[in-house]
Amino acid sequence: MIRLENVTYTYPYQEKCAVKDINLEVKAGEIVVCTGLSGCGKTTLMRLINGLCPHYFKGNLQGSVKICGEDTIDKTINYISQLTGSLFQDPEQQFFALNVDDELAFALECKGEIPEVIEKEINKAAKEFKIDNVVNSKVTSLSEGQKQKVGLAGIILQKVKVIVLDEPTANLDVESTKELAGKLFSLKKQGYAIFIVDHRLYWTKDIADRYIVMSEGKIIKEGPFDILKDDEFRKQYGLRNIYEEDIRDNLEDCHVSSNVCLNVENLSFNYNGKEKIFDNASFSIPYGITAVLGHNGAGKTTFARLATGLNKISKGSILLNNNKVDKKILQTNASLVLQNADFQLYMGSCFEEVYTCIDIARKDISKQEKKKITEEVLEKFGLSHLKNRHPQSLSGGEKQRLVIACAVSKKPKIIILDEPTSGLDGKNMQNIADILKSMAEEGTAVIVITHDLELINKICRYALRLPFNNKLKKVV
């Protein structure tokens, strides 16, 4: 179904090839997982399979890429898309419609299906992916995890033969990840060829047939799950843990700590007349590291936006160190890292991106000192070699590190990170974990919205469990 023979690909104006001498086959009824350090060529390999390289992302292709026996170099994107379905790391990039039901109907309408069939297929897919409660909603109102589910449902409705998934669990809660694994296993049994690019490996153990590990554009190792069991090998090539322990229930409830940073009192909030996400809720966030836990759509990102002043609360108040604060003070004292890094990247280079954050937040230091700190921050996050690159030319993992670097450079009293390990390999995930632990030790309140069990195990002590009504309660 997928066959790459002696494939080398080079982007325009780049001396170094993105992938080199790739030989790969994925048969019908197989799941192959590709992993490796950020920037090692995984995304380019995915683009070669779905035809985006060279038909959209231009470049020089050597060798052959065949999908369902057809050479993609001779085919249009339109034709290749009838053979392959892709889910991008940011699903919103591939949405065509404003509403969920229209988005799900799009592929079926393109095939000329009658309205009765379209409605039946949409209802079936919505139930399978547990998005039937948002099927009439605008896609922009969904949580990132819900968007991911809509994207996956849309792919299945296309009835393609090849499925390509880029970090498919990055925004999914643990329970939804298990459901995804089961769904992909079912599709595998139906004869689909499935290619997954991911750093998180534990969830694929029981469904994947083979793994390929990439480094510097080459496949350096290929085989079953057992090839990942060597601890030294994983450390050398920046791979994530292959087994995960779920300690969420063991974390202390955040309100039990006496060392309080934020107090939220009688909070109420809803979007545009919709059902209240918070209804007269009161809770506290301590200094240290707190994980915000809950299923997709539980209100985790909404809490982050309220706590950093991006949204105005409908009712109630927020206290910082027992002092009531307004939106402006929250914005001055808190840094927020959004799930989608692209929303926070504005400048022409990585250096400018970090420098601008320091320049705005730290008026008390000289221009020379700001430049020095910028260099130090880039070095700390492993971005020095990319300092002159445009942020939008970076890989997903590199963008993620850059926006975290920007937030950290401001030296905030509170830092809230929404799925900060999305797109990060094992090496950079550990580096981010160490930096956040250091910030907490120095007196910053670190709040992490995450489904990443590995990150929770490494750094989190407290938990804010959502949803809740007035009192905190564990997610069932």
C-alpha positions as CSV (number, residue, x, y, z in Angstrom):
1,M,0.0,0.0,0.0
2,I,2.9,2.4,0.9
3,R,6.2,1.8,-0.8
4,L,9.2,4.2,-0.8
5,E,12.3,3.1,-2.7
6,N,15.7,4.9,-2.4
7,V,14.0,8.2,-1.5
8,T,16.0,11.3,-0.9
9,Y,14.2,14.7,-0.5
10,T,15.7,18.2,-0.4
11,Y,13.7,21.4,0.2
12,P,14.5,24.5,-1.8
13,Y,17.5,26.6,-0.7
14,Q,18.6,23.9,1.7
15,E,22.0,22.2,1.2
16,K,21.2,19.3,3.5
17,C,18.5,16.8,2.5
18,A,15.5,16.4,4.8
19,V,15.4,12.6,4.3
20,K,18.0,10.4,2.7
21,D,18.0,6.8,1.2
22,I,14.7,5.9,2.6
23,N,13.3,2.4,1.9
24,L,10.0,1.7,3.5
25,E,7.0,-0.5,3.0
26,V,3.7,-0.5,4.8
27,K,1.3,-3.3,3.7
28,A,-2.5,-3.5,3.9
29,G,-3.4,-4.5,7.5
30,E,-0.2,-3.1,9.0
31,I,0.5,-0.3,11.5
32,V,4.0,1.3,11.4
33,V,5.1,3.9,13.9
34,C,7.8,6.4,13.1
35,T,9.7,8.1,15.9
36,G,12.9,10.1,16.6
37,L,14.3,13.4,17.7
38,S,12.5,16.6,16.6
39,G,13.7,17.7,13.1
40,C,15.0,14.2,12.1
41,G,12.8,14.0,9.0
42,K,9.6,12.4,10.3
43,T,7.2,15.1,9.0
44,T,8.9,15.1,5.6
45,L,8.4,11.3,5.4
46,M,4.8,11.8,6.2
47,R,4.5,14.5,3.6
48,L,6.0,12.2,1.0
49,I,3.4,9.5,1.7
50,N,0.4,11.9,1.5
51,G,1.8,13.7,-1.5
52,L,2.3,17.1,0.1
53,C,6.0,16.7,-0.9
54,P,6.7,17.6,-3.7
55,H,3.3,18.8,-4.8
56,Y,2.7,21.4,-2.1
57,F,6.0,21.7,-0.2
58,K,8.3,22.0,-3.2
59,G,11.7,20.3,-3.4
60,N,13.8,17.8,-5.2
61,L,12.6,14.2,-5.0
62,Q,14.9,11.3,-5.9
63,G,13.7,7.7,-5.8
64,S,10.0,6.6,-6.0
65,V,7.0,6.9,-3.7
66,K,4.1,4.6,-4.5
67,I,0.7,4.6,-2.8
68,C,-1.6,1.7,-3.7
69,G,0.8,0.9,-6.5
70,E,0.7,4.3,-8.1
71,D,3.7,6.6,-8.3
72,T,2.8,9.9,-6.6
73,I,5.1,12.0,-8.7
74,D,2.7,11.6,-11.7
75,K,-0.4,12.3,-9.7
76,T,-2.2,15.4,-8.4
77,I,-2.9,16.2,-4.7
78,N,-6.5,15.7,-5.5
79,Y,-6.0,12.2,-6.8
80,I,-3.6,11.2,-4.0
81,S,-6.1,12.4,-1.4
82,Q,-8.6,9.9,-2.6
83,L,-6.1,7.2,-1.6
84,T,-4.7,8.6,1.6
85,G,-6.2,10.4,4.6
86,S,-4.0,12.6,6.9
87,L,-4.5,14.0,10.3
88,F,-2.1,16.9,10.9
89,Q,-0.6,17.8,14.3
90,D,-2.9,20.8,14.3
91,P,-6.2,19.5,12.9
92,E,-7.6,23.0,12.4
93,Q,-5.3,23.4,9.5
94,Q,-7.2,20.9,7.5
95,F,-10.8,21.9,8.3
96,F,-12.9,23.3,5.5
97,A,-16.1,24.0,7.2
98,L,-17.2,26.2,10.1
99,N,-19.4,23.6,11.8
100,V,-18.6,20.0,12.8
101,D,-21.5,18.4,10.9
102,D,-20.5,20.3,7.7
103,E,-16.9,19.3,8.2
104,L,-17.9,15.6,8.5
105,A,-20.2,15.9,5.6
106,F,-17.5,17.4,3.3
107,A,-15.8,14.2,2.1
108,L,-19.2,12.5,1.5
109,E,-20.5,15.4,-0.4
110,C,-17.5,15.4,-2.6
111,K,-18.2,11.7,-3.4
112,G,-21.8,12.6,-4.4
113,E,-23.5,10.7,-1.6
114,I,-27.3,11.5,-1.1
115,P,-28.4,13.5,2.0
116,E,-29.9,10.4,3.7
117,V,-26.6,8.5,3.5
118,I,-24.6,11.5,4.6
119,E,-26.7,12.0,7.7
120,K,-26.5,8.3,8.6
121,E,-22.7,8.1,8.2
122,I,-22.2,11.3,10.2
123,N,-24.3,10.1,13.1
124,K,-22.4,6.7,13.1
125,A,-19.0,8.4,13.0
126,A,-20.0,10.9,15.7
127,K,-21.1,8.1,18.1
128,E,-17.9,6.1,17.4
129,F,-15.7,9.0,18.2
130,K,-17.9,10.3,21.0
131,I,-18.4,13.7,19.4
132,D,-22.2,13.5,19.0
133,N,-22.6,16.1,21.7
134,V,-20.7,18.7,19.6
135,V,-21.8,17.7,16.1
136,N,-23.8,21.0,15.8
137,S,-21.0,23.2,17.2
138,K,-18.6,25.5,15.5
139,V,-15.2,23.9,15.1
140,T,-13.5,27.0,16.6
141,S,-15.4,26.4,19.8
142,L,-14.0,22.9,20.4
143,S,-11.1,21.9,22.6
144,E,-8.0,20.8,20.8
145,G,-8.8,17.2,21.8
146,Q,-12.3,17.4,20.3
147,K,-10.8,18.9,17.1
148,Q,-8.5,15.9,16.9
149,K,-11.5,13.5,17.2
150,V,-13.4,15.4,14.5
151,G,-10.3,15.2,12.2
152,L,-10.1,11.4,12.8
153,A,-13.8,10.9,12.1
154,G,-13.5,12.9,8.9
155,I,-10.6,10.7,7.7
156,I,-12.7,7.5,8.3
157,L,-15.6,9.0,6.4
158,Q,-13.3,9.5,3.4
159,K,-13.1,5.7,3.1
160,V,-9.4,5.9,2.0
161,K,-7.0,2.9,2.0
162,V,-4.0,4.6,3.6
163,I,-4.1,6.6,6.9
164,V,-1.3,9.0,8.0
165,L,-1.4,10.3,11.5
166,D,0.9,13.1,12.9
167,E,1.0,13.0,16.7
168,P,-2.6,11.8,16.9
169,T,-2.7,11.5,20.7
170,A,-1.0,14.9,21.4
171,N,-4.2,16.5,22.6
172,L,-6.2,13.4,23.7
173,D,-6.9,12.5,27.3
174,V,-5.8,9.1,28.5
175,E,-9.2,7.5,28.0
176,S,-9.6,8.9,24.5
177,T,-6.1,7.6,23.7
178,K,-7.1,4.1,24.6
179,E,-10.2,4.4,22.5
180,L,-8.1,5.6,19.5
181,A,-5.8,2.6,19.9
182,G,-8.8,0.3,19.8
183,K,-10.2,2.1,16.7
184,L,-6.9,1.9,14.8
185,F,-6.6,-1.8,15.7
186,S,-10.1,-2.3,14.2
187,L,-9.1,-0.4,11.0
188,K,-5.9,-2.5,10.8
189,K,-8.1,-5.6,10.8
190,Q,-10.2,-4.2,8.0
191,G,-7.1,-3.9,5.8
192,Y,-6.1,-0.3,6.2
193,A,-2.4,0.6,5.9
194,I,-1.6,3.0,8.8
195,F,1.5,5.2,9.3
196,I,1.8,7.0,12.6
197,V,4.4,9.7,13.5
198,D,4.6,10.0,17.3
199,H,6.9,10.6,20.2
200,R,4.5,8.9,22.7
201,L,5.0,5.2,22.2
202,Y,3.4,3.4,25.1
203,W,-0.1,3.5,23.6
204,T,1.0,1.8,20.4
205,K,2.5,-1.3,22.0
206,D,-0.4,-3.6,21.4
207,I,-1.4,-2.4,18.0
208,A,1.8,-1.6,16.0
209,D,3.5,-4.2,13.8
210,R,6.8,-2.3,13.3
211,Y,8.6,0.7,14.5
212,I,11.1,2.8,12.6
213,V,13.5,5.1,14.4
214,M,14.9,8.1,12.4
215,S,18.0,10.2,12.9
216,E,19.3,13.0,10.7
217,G,17.0,12.1,7.8
218,K,17.8,8.3,7.8
219,I,16.1,5.2,9.2
220,I,18.6,3.9,11.6
221,K,16.6,1.0,13.1
222,E,13.5,-0.9,12.2
223,G,11.7,-3.7,13.9
224,P,9.1,-4.8,16.4
225,F,8.4,-3.2,19.8
226,D,11.4,-5.0,21.3
227,I,13.9,-2.7,19.5
228,L,12.7,0.1,21.8
229,K,13.5,-1.7,25.1
230,D,17.1,-0.7,25.2
231,D,17.3,2.2,27.6
232,E,20.7,3.5,26.3
233,F,19.4,3.4,22.7
234,R,16.3,5.4,23.6
235,K,18.4,7.9,25.5
236,Q,20.9,8.3,22.6
237,Y,18.1,9.0,20.1
238,G,15.8,11.0,22.3
239,L,13.0,8.5,22.5
240,R,10.2,8.7,25.1
241,N,9.4,6.0,27.7
242,I,7.7,2.9,26.3
243,Y,5.7,2.1,29.5
244,E,3.7,4.6,31.5
245,E,2.5,4.5,35.1
246,D,-0.7,6.4,35.8
247,I,-0.3,8.2,39.1
248,R,-3.0,10.8,38.6
249,D,-5.1,9.5,41.5
250,N,-2.0,9.8,43.8
251,L,-1.5,13.5,43.2
252,E,-2.6,15.7,46.1
253,D,-5.6,17.9,45.5
254,C,-4.3,21.4,45.0
255,H,-6.6,23.0,47.7
256,V,-4.9,21.0,50.5
257,S,-1.7,23.1,50.3
258,S,-1.3,26.1,52.6
259,N,1.3,27.7,50.3
260,V,-1.3,29.3,48.1
261,C,-0.5,31.4,45.0
262,L,-3.9,31.8,43.3
263,N,-7.3,31.8,45.0
264,V,-10.4,31.6,42.8
265,E,-13.6,32.6,44.5
266,N,-17.1,32.0,43.3
267,L,-16.1,31.8,39.7
268,S,-18.7,31.6,36.9
269,F,-18.0,31.6,33.2
270,N,-19.6,30.6,29.9
271,Y,-19.1,31.3,26.2
272,N,-21.8,33.3,24.4
273,G,-24.8,32.1,26.3
274,K,-23.8,28.5,26.3
275,E,-23.8,26.2,29.3
276,K,-21.6,27.4,32.2
277,I,-18.2,25.8,32.3
278,F,-17.6,27.1,35.8
279,D,-20.6,27.8,38.1
280,N,-19.9,29.5,41.4
281,A,-16.6,27.5,41.7
282,S,-14.0,28.2,44.3
283,F,-10.5,26.6,44.5
284,S,-6.9,27.5,45.1
285,I,-3.6,26.8,43.2
286,P,-0.4,26.4,45.3
287,Y,3.2,27.3,44.6
288,G,5.0,24.3,43.1
289,I,3.8,22.3,40.1
290,T,0.1,21.6,39.6
291,A,-1.4,19.3,36.9
292,V,-4.8,20.4,35.6
293,L,-6.5,17.1,34.8
294,G,-9.8,16.3,33.0
295,H,-11.3,14.9,29.8
296,N,-11.4,16.8,26.6
297,G,-13.7,19.8,26.8
298,A,-13.8,19.8,30.7
299,G,-12.7,23.5,30.8
300,K,-8.9,23.2,31.3
301,T,-7.9,25.7,28.6
302,T,-10.7,28.0,29.7
303,F,-9.3,28.1,33.2
304,A,-5.9,29.0,31.7
305,R,-7.4,31.8,29.7
306,L,-9.2,33.2,32.8
307,A,-6.2,32.9,35.1
308,T,-4.0,34.8,32.7
309,G,-6.5,37.5,31.8
310,L,-7.2,36.5,28.2
311,N,-10.9,36.1,29.0
312,K,-13.0,38.2,31.4
313,I,-14.7,36.3,34.2
314,S,-18.5,36.6,34.3
315,K,-18.7,36.5,38.1
316,G,-16.3,36.0,41.0
317,S,-12.8,37.0,41.6
318,I,-9.1,35.9,41.4
319,L,-6.6,36.7,44.2
320,L,-2.9,36.6,43.7
321,N,-1.0,36.2,47.0
322,N,-4.4,37.0,48.8
323,N,-4.7,40.3,46.9
324,K,-7.6,40.8,44.5
325,V,-6.3,41.4,41.0
326,D,-7.7,42.6,37.7
327,K,-7.1,41.4,34.2
328,K,-4.1,43.7,33.6
329,I,-2.3,42.5,36.7
330,L,-2.8,38.9,35.8
331,Q,-1.4,39.5,32.3
332,T,1.6,41.2,33.8
333,N,2.4,38.4,36.3
334,A,1.5,35.3,34.3
335,S,2.8,33.7,31.2
336,L,0.6,31.3,29.1
337,V,1.8,28.7,26.6
338,L,-1.1,27.8,24.3
339,Q,-1.6,24.4,22.8
340,N,-1.1,25.7,19.2
341,A,2.4,27.3,19.1
342,D,1.5,29.1,15.8
343,F,-0.8,31.4,17.7
344,Q,2.1,32.8,19.6
345,L,4.8,33.2,17.0
346,Y,4.9,36.6,15.3
347,M,8.5,37.7,14.6
348,G,10.9,37.1,11.8
349,S,13.4,35.0,13.7
350,C,13.7,32.9,16.8
351,F,16.1,35.4,18.3
352,E,13.6,38.3,17.7
353,E,10.8,36.1,19.2
354,V,12.5,35.7,22.5
355,Y,14.1,39.1,22.6
356,T,10.7,40.8,22.1
357,C,9.2,38.9,25.1
358,I,12.1,40.0,27.3
359,D,11.9,43.6,26.0
360,I,8.2,43.9,26.9
361,A,8.3,42.1,30.2
362,R,11.6,43.3,31.7
363,K,11.9,47.1,31.4
364,D,14.5,47.3,34.2
365,I,17.4,45.9,32.3
366,S,19.6,47.3,29.5
367,K,19.3,46.4,25.8
368,Q,22.7,44.7,26.0
369,E,21.6,42.6,28.9
370,K,18.4,41.6,27.1
371,K,20.4,40.4,24.1
372,K,22.6,38.4,26.5
373,I,19.6,36.8,28.2
374,T,18.1,36.0,24.8
375,E,21.2,34.1,23.8
376,E,21.2,32.2,27.1
377,V,17.5,31.3,26.8
378,L,18.0,30.0,23.3
379,E,21.0,27.9,24.5
380,K,19.0,26.5,27.4
381,F,16.2,25.3,25.1
382,G,18.5,23.9,22.5
383,L,17.6,26.5,19.9
384,S,20.9,28.5,19.5
385,H,21.6,26.9,16.1
386,L,18.1,28.1,14.9
387,K,18.2,31.6,16.2
388,N,18.2,33.2,12.7
389,R,15.5,30.9,11.3
390,H,12.0,32.1,10.8
391,P,9.7,30.5,13.5
392,Q,7.3,29.2,10.9
393,S,10.0,27.2,9.2
394,L,10.6,25.1,12.4
395,S,9.3,21.6,13.1
396,G,6.4,21.2,15.5
397,G,8.6,20.3,18.4
398,E,11.0,23.2,17.7
399,K,8.1,25.6,17.7
400,Q,6.9,24.2,21.0
401,R,10.2,24.7,22.6
402,L,10.4,28.3,21.3
403,V,7.1,29.4,22.7
404,I,8.0,27.8,26.1
405,A,11.3,29.6,25.9
406,C,9.5,32.9,25.3
407,A,7.2,32.3,28.3
408,V,10.1,31.4,30.6
409,S,12.2,34.4,29.5
410,K,9.7,36.8,31.0
411,K,10.4,35.4,34.5
412,P,6.7,35.3,35.5
413,K,5.3,34.6,38.9
414,I,2.9,32.2,37.3
415,I,3.4,30.1,34.2
416,I,0.6,28.1,32.7
417,L,1.4,25.6,30.0
418,D,-1.3,23.9,27.9
419,E,0.0,20.5,26.7
420,P,3.6,21.7,26.7
421,T,5.1,18.3,25.6
422,S,3.1,18.1,22.4
423,G,5.5,17.3,19.6
424,L,8.5,17.0,22.0
425,D,10.9,14.0,21.8
426,G,12.3,12.4,25.0
427,K,15.4,14.5,25.2
428,N,13.6,17.8,24.9
429,M,10.7,16.7,27.1
430,Q,13.2,15.9,29.9
431,N,14.9,19.3,29.4
432,I,11.6,21.1,29.7
433,A,10.7,19.1,32.8
434,D,14.0,20.1,34.4
435,I,13.5,23.7,33.6
436,L,10.0,23.7,35.1
437,K,11.2,22.0,38.2
438,S,13.9,24.6,38.6
439,M,11.3,27.4,38.2
440,A,9.1,25.9,40.8
441,E,12.1,25.6,43.2
442,E,12.8,29.3,42.7
443,G,9.3,30.3,43.6
444,T,7.2,30.3,40.4
445,A,3.8,28.7,40.4
446,V,3.9,26.2,37.6
447,I,0.5,25.0,36.2
448,V,0.6,22.3,33.6
449,I,-2.5,21.3,31.6
450,T,-1.6,17.9,30.3
451,H,-2.6,14.4,29.4
452,D,1.0,13.3,29.3
453,L,1.5,10.6,31.9
454,E,5.3,10.7,31.6
455,L,5.4,14.4,32.3
456,I,3.0,14.1,35.2
457,N,5.2,11.3,36.7
458,K,8.3,13.4,36.4
459,I,7.3,16.8,37.9
460,C,3.7,17.1,39.2
461,R,2.8,17.1,42.9
462,Y,-0.7,18.6,43.0
463,A,-3.8,18.3,40.8
464,L,-6.7,20.4,39.9
465,R,-9.3,18.0,38.7
466,L,-12.0,19.1,36.3
467,P,-14.9,19.3,35.8
468,F,-16.5,20.1,39.1
469,N,-19.5,21.9,40.5
470,N,-18.6,24.1,43.4
471,K,-16.4,21.5,45.0
472,L,-13.4,19.7,43.5
473,K,-14.0,16.1,42.5
474,K,-12.0,13.5,40.7
475,V,-12.7,12.8,37.1
476,V,-14.5,9.6,36.7
